[in-house]
Amino acid sequence: MSAPTRQTTAPENPIPQLDLAAQYASIGEEIRDAIQRVLASQQFILGQEGAALEAEVAKLCGVAHGIGVASGTDALILALRACDVRPGDEVILPTFTFVATGSAVSAIGAKPVFADIRPDTYNVDPSELARRVTVKTKAIVAVHLYGLCADMDPILDFARTRELRVIEDNAQSIGAKYKGRQSGSMSDVACLSFYPTKNLGAYGDAGMIVTNSSEMAARLRSLRNHGQTAKYVSSEAGWNSRLDEIQAAILRVKLRHLPGWQLARQGHAAEYSKLLLGIPGIAPPLVPENYEHVFHQYTIRVERRDALQQALAERKIGSAVYYPVPLHLQPLYAFSGHKEGDFPHAERAAKEAISLPMYPELRPEQIARIATTVAEFVTAEHEHTSAGSDRA
Ligand SMILES: Cc1ncc(COP(=O)(O)O)c(C=O)c1O
């Protein structure tokens, strides 16, 4: 009787695209203490935790003021209000971003005007601004996508000559640097999201606006709290967009860990790029000279991206596509009349970009397994295509 065949390779463990449970396992006790502290105080709204978080985040961003709000989307809407963007005004923003960057503009009745991106950084191409500006343009929203700052100097120069306001959408890039300056410190006002998946994520929705302007900070504090300038006295229409004490206390715990987590992300990115750089058919993320990337996402481009995603899933490796539909092709903006071909770099990125697993707790052997799977898939595709072209 022959011996039963034994499985020679161990079954592969799943690798998620993001593993918040691993993070909670390492900081759970600190988090529970922080929540207990708030429960003991019975102070839930606009208390000490929120004020301390605002000061700590402002310091990290290298600016004078932080204003905690209910989400990154609210941060954008309120920042636009504080920049005096009004219904009918136009705001230029990249078409390759999360929909909130555009819908915040729409929410106040202004018109989002889309701009194409640079194919190598995924961020807005500053040379697009001159093409998109009109007499109605009031502001530019520069998005720092995936953890990398947009090329701010030409954006700020352009805005200065036209007297436009600049807002940084820094939802994805807390801690990033551009030519020695912190993300969030370069414009009139900058917006942060603490959505749970972000590098600094709450246990629910939360966001913050940071600015150096005392007047703008005072206006934003009023706008997030029903436009009140004194208790029960409202000077303009605002609404309730406050960041609560439990979220603030959680975020303060996580903020202490952020520098270490950032270093871990950067180390993982370096490891990925070491394994993927130079393989034909794969474009790893570019980090231009004098930029510090914080790798909210490690995003590569490949042709046949959807097939790669499928191949990864078959090996139990998670991945994500940010973002498959650029804003100008969203049903929401069908009325703008844009069509396929209007913003070629953004459209191509939407078809080719794929974000591999990225979180501080990722282990070197997991990165090696992911990179090998990607490399094998792309190399096989490449050989297949070259063989096909030889036959032609
Ligand atoms: C680029 C960008 N802008 C805005 C937002 C909106 O933030 P929130 O989800 O906190 O409202 C997000 C995140 O979700 C984002 O990634």
The ligand as a MOL file (V3000), in Angstrom:
LIG
                    3D

  0  0  0     0  0            999 V3000
M  V30 BEGIN CTAB
M  V30 COUNTS 16 16 0 0 0
M  V30 BEGIN ATOM
M  V30 1 C -7.8400 62.5550 -0.7660 0
M  V30 2 C -8.9830 62.5040 0.2120 0
M  V30 3 N -9.7340 63.6050 0.3920 0
M  V30 4 C -10.7490 63.6220 1.2640 0
M  V30 5 C -11.0810 62.5170 2.0170 0
M  V30 6 C -12.2830 62.5700 2.8960 0
M  V30 7 O -12.0300 62.2680 4.2280 0
M  V30 8 P -13.1610 61.6150 5.1490 0
M  V30 9 O -13.3720 60.2120 4.6910 0
M  V30 10 O -12.5480 61.6720 6.5240 0
M  V30 11 O -14.3800 62.4450 5.0590 0
M  V30 12 C -10.3040 61.3480 1.8910 0
M  V30 13 C -10.5190 60.1310 2.6740 0
M  V30 14 O -11.3960 59.4370 2.8070 0
M  V30 15 C -9.2440 61.3350 0.9420 0
M  V30 16 O -8.5100 60.2420 0.7530 0
M  V30 END ATOM
M  V30 BEGIN BOND
M  V30 1 1 1 2
M  V30 2 1 2 3
M  V30 3 2 2 15
M  V30 4 2 3 4
M  V30 5 1 4 5
M  V30 6 1 5 6
M  V30 7 2 5 12
M  V30 8 1 6 7
M  V30 9 1 7 8
M  V30 10 2 8 9
M  V30 11 1 8 10
M  V30 12 1 8 11
M  V30 13 1 12 13
M  V30 14 1 12 15
M  V30 15 2 13 14
M  V30 16 1 15 16
M  V30 END BOND
M  V30 END CTAB
M  END
